[in-house]
C-alpha cells in the first residue's frame, strides 16, 4: 500500500478490446503529484450506461483499448495534488464527464463540452478517453468534481452527470413555464428530463417510450404513452426532447412539435444513426427550431444537482438493480437485455456500500 493506505492494485472493469469486457486486477492510480489539480477518488457507487455499450461496440473512435469505462459515479476524495484547495480528502463528490482543454474557442465560450481539442492532451472525457469510475479508484481533474449535498447519498450522487445532461437539453430548447413538453425515450436521462421539466413548471409532460418499464415510471410524467400512441398526437407540443437515440425517435420528435415549436435531439451520441424519410417541409413550413444537445457545461450540472437536493427529482426508483463490482458480467447482461425492466444498474466497488 502507498502512504495513504491505498493498495497498488485495484479491481476494475476493463474493456480489453471491442466486445471483450472483464473484471481484472490493474494498477491503481497513484497519488496526484505536486501542484497537479487532480483528486484521487475511492468510488462508492457507479452505474452502467448505454454509452458504455457503444464504447464496447467500438462506436467511439477516440476510445483506445484497453479501457476502464464509467462516467456516472460518486465517491470519496482520498487525496489531492498540493495545489488543490477547494477539494479536500474526505469530501463526497461526483463528476461530470467533460473537462475541456480550457484554451480553444469553444472552451473560452464556456462550452467545454464542445472542446475543439477532444481526445488531445489537456482534454478529458471521463470514462471515454480517460479511465472512468467502474473501478475501486479513479483520478480526476478537480474541475470535473461537484461536492455532494449532505442529504444526497453516493447512489443518488452518481446521477450528477445524467441530471446535467437532461437539464442542458431542456435549456437548449429554451423551455418555459406553462409549456406542453414531450420527452421521447424512457431511459434514465429521458426520465430525468421528464422530472426536471415538471419541476421547472411545464404545464404538462408526456413521456414516450416502450417496453415493461413504462408501467413503472408513470408517476414521473402527466401522461406516459407508447411510440405508437404518440403518432396520434402530431403537432401538439411546444417542446420535444429526444433521448431515444434512434432515427425513428428523431423523426417522431419532429412530427410531434407544433408549428413554431422546438425539438432537441440528444440521444444519438454514437456514430451510425442516420435520419432519412423526413419531409423537410415539416421543418421549413412548420418553422421549427431543431437543436442538437450533447453533454453539459458545469454551471448547468451544478443547478441540476441543486434541484436534486431540493427533491424536485427522484432518482432512487430509477436504480433498479444493485451489484458488487465483481459481478459486473451479471450486471452488464441485466442492463443490456433490460431484464426485469432494468433502467439503471448500479455497481458498488466498495464492498457493502
CORGIQUI-V111530 format. One line per field, one symbol per residue. ss: DSSP state (H for helix, E for strand, - for the rest). phi: phi as a letter, one per 30 degrees, with the letter a starting at -180 (. if undefined). psi: psi as a letter, one per 40 degrees, with the letter a starting at -180 (. if undefined). A space follows every 50 residues. Layout:
ss=???
phi=???
psi=???
//
This chain:
ss=--------EEEEEEEEE--EEEEEEEE----------EEEEEEEEEEE-H HHHHHH----------E-----EEEEEEEE-----------EEEE--EE- ----HHHH---HHH---------EEE---E----E-EEEEEHHHEEE--- ---HHHH--HHHHHHHHHHHHH-------EEEEE---HHHHHHHHHHHH- ---EEEEEE--HHHHH-HHH--EEEEHHHHHHH---EEEEEE----HHHH HHHHHHEEEEEEEEE---------------HHHH----EEEE-----HHH HHHHHHHHH------HHHEEEEEEHHHHHHHHHHHH--HHH--EEEEE-- ---
phi=.ddcicddbbcadbddaeibbbcbdbddddeedeiddbbcccdcbbccbe dddddddicceddcddbcdjbbabacdcabddccbdcbejdcbbccdcbd dibddddddjcddcedceicejcbbdiccbeccdadbacbddddcbdded dcdedddddededddddddddedhebeidcccccjcdedddddddddddc jedabcccaajddeddceddbdbbbdddddddbdiccdbbccbdibdddd ddeddddddidbbccbcddcdjcccbicdddeddddhdccbcbbhadded ddddddddedidbbceddccbbbdedceeddddeddchdhiecbcccbdd eid
psi=iadeehieiihihhgdihehhihihihiiihiihehgihhhhhdhhihid ddddddefegdehhiihhahegiiahhdiiidehddhiheihiiiidhhi dediddddeegeefhefheihehhgheceihaegidiihihddeihhhid ehiddddeedddddddddddddefhiieihhhhhhfadddddddddddde fidihhhhaiaddddeedeeidhhiiddddeefhfeidhhhhfdeidddd ddddddhiheaihhhedgeiiehhhiehhddddddefihhiihhahiddd dddddddddeeehhedeegeihiidefdddddddddefhffhchhhigdh he.
//
